[in-house]
């Protein structure tokens, strides 16, 4: 429906980029779950960046499609982390601070 509403000519696919949204959501959750492991944090974000860039270079999406959906994926990931943090994860204390 969004594709029809924007009526943009597109490479092969266009707005939104589900790949970018999904990978940025997962990368954000992984990075937040392992804050003490830089290899996981940087690796997750590098993976999401790589997927996003591949969607542009493969002419599947416009850069704006990937940017918007990547940002949305990041925000969804932060939402998941804040609302589903368990007492056993490093994010529980952060959640408790925000709730007080």
Secondary structure, DSSP 4 states (H G I P E B T S, - for coil): -HHHHHT---SSS-S--HHHHHHHHHHHHHHHHTTT-HHHHHHHHHHHHHHHHHHHHTTSS-HHHHHHHHHHHHHHHHHHHHHH--TTSTTHHHHHHHH-
